[in-house]
């Protein structure tokens, strides 16, 4: 092997530095181990670079768009430069706006608040609740779960073609499932939406941390994502895309920052002229640290060579899937089949195990953090399980006919090889040998029984 090839291989296998990579946690069986954070789909650890960038700025923190002082001016420049960095990361078009929000959920609720009158919303039942639930003031068509990318496009085309009356419409779709990790045919869905006079918003909460997102190339109208999944856990999110609906609607929140001019009328009322920029929907003092953290993460991912990060993640996915395939009692959940491209999010069930019990044993006996439950995507998980969801139930083997939840392992740019190797080994040992400790149910969750 040449030196160049070796260097390339080493680069592919090197995770990005994240906070918490050296944290030690106790094991219920005795001793301690380095914590294996494998719940990236819920909240990814902060990139060390993001933390360092925020720490370097923190002494200069000041009000944004409010003051004439040096720190205020610096913070304002930082905030607006962060907006430009996010636009660059997303491949925004000329005229697109980048609005800073609190999260993906907040972004999609903002978009729901600016929909034109009589707008129809089309959403698949497979969506995360953040994309499934905000459209309460609109007429919503919930589409059945497709079993292939092609079926997803065909289902949407039929639904859009059948809509009456023909008026404004919005399609909301995920880029990567938070349950199966499978990539959705975003560009094809966007083409179908536009061909039928509809617009489309991409929920990129699970896509943006794992794959490049390009508004121009995919031809979506808006993109929403969260900082806490993009290695920037400081309470901010993004809605980016077309400006017209945002400019034409009343502000999401009314208050300082959203208003350009406020006058008291002779009749005692108040007359307001709202901003036409992104500030229209950013009332109140902006979360400048959250916005800067997102921008720092975007820049770090761009400069780290996103393509190389994607390739390394594919290697980790292959290891995990191969390890789970070696355990006959494990069933991996999937909509599009085993060969579908995906990000580092894998959900599964284990025959004879309550999912909460299994996740608790992974944590208490191996120092591995995963997720169990329905992952804020109840309709999808229930469809994949072929059963009604419900409470986790008592620890131990589920009774016949008992509803099941699932276990989710997720990872990304900061995951060391050892963490996925430990996870695969732990799954095999738990299935073969059982848990080494006793567990009991407390408030609906399985926890180690330390009463003896």
N, C-alpha and C positions, 0 to 999 in steps of 0.2 A: 504494500500500500504506500502511495506517495505521501510526502509530508503535507502537500496541499490537501489531499483527500482526507488525511487524518485530522488536519485542522478543521476542515469542513464538518466532519463527523462530530468532533468535539463541540463545535459551535452549535450544531443541531441539538445535541443532548444537554446543553447547559440551560437551566431555567433562569429567568430574570430574578434578581434579588427582590424579596418582599419582606415586609415586617412580619415578625412571628416565626421566621424559619428556624429559630433555635429555641423556641419555647418548649420547656419540659413540663409534662403533666404526669400526675400520679396514676398508677394502675391499681385497680381494686385487688388484684392478686399479689401486690407488693412491688416495690421499686417504681421507677418512672421511665418515661421514654419521650423522645422528641415528638411533639404533636404533629400528626398528619392531617392537615386541613384539606379535606376533600368535599367541601360544600361550597365551591366557587359559584355555583348557580344561584345561591342565595345571596351571598356577599363575598366578594373576592378580597383577599388581603391587599393592603396598600403596597404599591410598588415602593421600594426604598427610595427611588429617585423622586417620586411624588412627595413623599414625606419630607425629604431633604429640601425640595424646592419650596414647599409650604413653610417649613421651619425657617428658611432663609428670608422669606417675605414677612413672616409674622411680626417682627419688630417694627415694620413699616406700615402695619395695618392702619387703615383710615377709612373715613366715610367715602362712598362712591357717588359721584355726580352731585355732591352736596357742598364741598368746601373749597376755599381758595388756597388752603395751606398745602405745603409740600407733600405731606403724607396722603392727603386727600387726592391731590392731583396724580400722585404715583399710583394710588389704588385704583383710581378711575382708568388710567392708562392700562394697568394690569388687567382690569375687568374687561375692557374693550378688546385688548389684544388677545385675551383668552377666547373671546367670541370669534375672533378671526382665526385662531388656531383650530377651534372646533370646526369651523366652516371648511378649513383646509383638510382636516381629517376626514370629513364626510363628503368631500367633493361637491360642495354646494355650488349651485348655479348663480350667475349674476342676478341679483334681485331677491334671492332667498334670504330669509331671516333666521337667525339663531336666537331662540328664547331660552333663557336659563330658568329652570323650574326646580322642584324638589326631587323628582324621581320620574320614572317612566309612567307610573300611575298618574302623577300630577300632570305630566305632559299630555296624556291622552284625555284626561278630564278637561284640560284647557282646550284641546281641539274640539271636544264634544260641546263646549260652551260657545264656540264660534260657528257652528254649523248653520248654513242657511235654512230658512224656514222650509219645512216639508222635505228635508233631506232624508234619504233612505240610507241606512247603514247595513252593510253586509259583513258578517264576521263568522268564521268557522267555530264550531263548538270546541275545537281543539285549542283555543287561545287561553292564555293566562288570564286570570280574572281582571288584571289591569287593563286588558284590551277587550274583555268580554262585557264588562259591566258599566262603563262610563256613559253609555249612549241612551240613558233612560228617557231623555226628552225627544228622542228621534224614533222613527219607525224602524225597528231592527229585524233583520232576517238572519236567523242563526242557521248556518249551513252544516250539514252532516259531515262527520269526520271522513276525509278521503283516505283511500288506501294506497295511493301513489301520487307523485307530483302531477302526472298527467290528469288524473282524476280530479285533483284540486282545481286545475285550470278549467277543465270541462264543467265542473260543478258551478264555479263562479260564472262562467260564460252563460250557462243556462239561466241562472238566477237573475243576472243583469238583463238578459234579453227578455225575460218574462215580466219585468217590473212595470207596473201601471199605477199611476200615470208616470210618464217619462219626465223626470225632473232631476234635481241635484242628488248625487249619490256618493257615498264614501265606502271604500273597502278597507278593512283593518286586518292585517295579517302579520304573523310572526316571521322573523327571518330564520330562527332556529328554535325548535321546541324546548321549553324548559323542563320537559318530562323525558323525551326520547333523545334530545340533541339533534334530531334530524333537520337538515337544511330544507327550506321550502323554496319553491321555484319563483322567487320574488320578481325577477325580470319578466317572466311569462305572465304572472298574475297582473303585473302593472300594465302590460300590453293589453291584456284582456279587459281590464278596468277602463283604460283609456279608449279602447275601441267601442265601448258601450257608453261613453260619455260620463264615466265615473272617475273619481279621484281615489288615491290609495295612500294609506299611511302604514309605514313599516315599523313594527315593534322590534327594535334591534337590541333589546335588553340583553338577550343571550347571544346575539350575533356579533355585536361590536367588540366584545372582549376577545373574540376568537378568530374573526375574519375581517378583512377590510370591508368597509361599508361605503359605497359610492352612490350618492343621490343621482348624479348625472348619468352614470353608466346604467344603473338599474331603472332609471326613469320613474322613481316613486315621487309622490308629491310632498310627503313629509317623512321624517325619521324621528323616532323617540327612543331615548335610552337613559340609563341611570349611571351616575358616577360610581355608586357603591359596588356595581358589578364590573366596572372598568378600572378596578384597582385604585379608586379615588374615593374612599368612604368619608366624605365630608358633607353629606346631605344635599347634594345638588343633582339635577338632571337636565335634559336638553329636549326641546322640540325644535326641529329645524326643517325649513322647507318654504313652500310658497307663501307669499306675504298677503295676498288679496283677502282671503277670508279672515285672517288675523287683523288686518287693518280696518275691515268693514264692520267688525263686531264690537260690541261694548267690551271694555277691559274685563279680563278674568277676575281681577281684584281691583276695586276702586281705592285710590289713595295717592299719596305722594310718589313721585317718580313716574307714574302712568299719565299724569296730567301735565299738559304743556302750558295751559293758562286757565285760571279759575277766577270768575267774576261774580260778584253779588248783584243780582237783578233788583230792579226797583220794587218788585213785588215781594222781596224777601227771599226769593229762591236763589239757587246757585247755578251759574252757567259754566260748563266745563268744555275745554278743547283738549282732547286726548292726543297723546303722541301717536304718530303713524309708524314709528320705528318699533323695534322689539321691546322698548321700554313700556309700550302700551300695556303689556301683560306681565310686567315685572314690578308692580307696585310695592312700595316699602323699601327698606334698606336691603340692597342685594347681598346675597351670600357670596361675597367676593372670594373667600377662601375656597368654598366649594367649587366655584367656577374655575378658579385658577388650578385647583387640583385636577379637575377634568381635563383642562387644557394641557397640564403637565403630563398626564397619562397618555393623552392623544399623541403628544410629541414624542414621548418615550417609546410608544409602540411603533410609530412611524420610523424612528431612527434605529430601532432594534432589528429592522428588516422583518416586517410582518409575515412575509412569505416563509421565512425560516421558522418563525414561531408556529405557523400553521403546520408545517411539515413535522416539527417536533411533537406537536399535539396529536397528529395522526399516529405517530409511533406509540404514544401513550394509550390512545384509544385502542389500537390493535392489541396491545399487551393486556389491557383490562378485559376486552371482549374475549380474547383467547383464553385467559384465565377463568372467566366465568363459564365459557363453553365447556371447560373440562369438568365442571360440577353439574351432573345431570339434574340435580334438584333445583337449579337456578333457571328461571325463565326471564329473559330480557324483554322488556316491553318495546314494541316498535309499531309504527303505522305503515311505513313505506318498505319494510323488509330489511334483511341483514346487510344488503349491499348498498343501502342508501348512504350518501355522504352525510357526515354529522360532525358536531363539535363535541367537546369533552363533557358531555352530560349523558349519563346512562342510568336508567331506572330498571329495577328488577324485583321479582318476588322469589322467595325460597320456600319450596314445599315443606310443610310441617312447621314453619316458623311464623310467628307473629312479627310483622315488620318492625314494630317498635322494640320488641325484644331483641331482634337481630342487631338493630342499630345501636341499642344500649350496650350490647356485648362488644361490638366493635370499638365503642368508645372506652368502656370501663376496662376491658381486658387487653386492648391493643393500642389505645391512644389514637384512634382514627375517628375523625368527625365527618359523618355523612348526614343525610336528611332522610326522614321517613314521613309518610302521610300521603296527602293528595296534592301537595305542591302548588296550592292556589290555582289548580287547573282541574277542578273536580269532574266536570263532564268528560274530559279527555281520559283521565286515569280510570274512571269507571268504565268507559268504553273499552280501554285496553285490558282491564282486568276481567271484563265480561260479567261484572257483578256490581251491585250498588255499593258505594263507599259507605263509610260510617266511622264509628269510634274504633280506636286501635284494638280494644278488647283486652282481656287479661293476658298477662305474660304466659309464655308457653305455646304449645301447638294450638292453632285455631281449631275451633270445633267445626264439624262438617256443616257446610252451608253458611258459616260465618263470613261476613264481608271482610275483605282484605284491603290494606293499604299497601304502599310500595316503598322500596328503599331506593334512594338516589345517590349516586357517587358522581362528583363533578370536579373538574380540575382545569388548569390553564397554564398560562405562561410562567407562573412561579412555582409549579409543582415539581419537586425532585423525583427522580426515578424511584428512589427508595420508598416513597410514599405509596405509589401504585403497586409496587412489588409487595409491600407489607399488606396492603389491602387484599390483593389476590390471595396471598398465603392465608390471611385471616379468614376469608370466606371459606376456603377449603377446609381449614381446621375446625371452624364452627360447625359446618355441615357434617363433617366426619366424626368429630369427637364431642360435639355439643359444647355448651357454655361451661366454663370452669367455676362460675359463681352462681349464687341464687339471685333471682330478681323478683320484684313485686310491682304492683301497679299503684301509682300515686298520681291523682288528678289526671287519669287517663293515659299516663305514660309509664313505660317500664323503666325502672331504676334499680341499681344494685341494692340488695337487701343487706343493710349493715346492722340490723337489729340484733343478730346473734352474737 
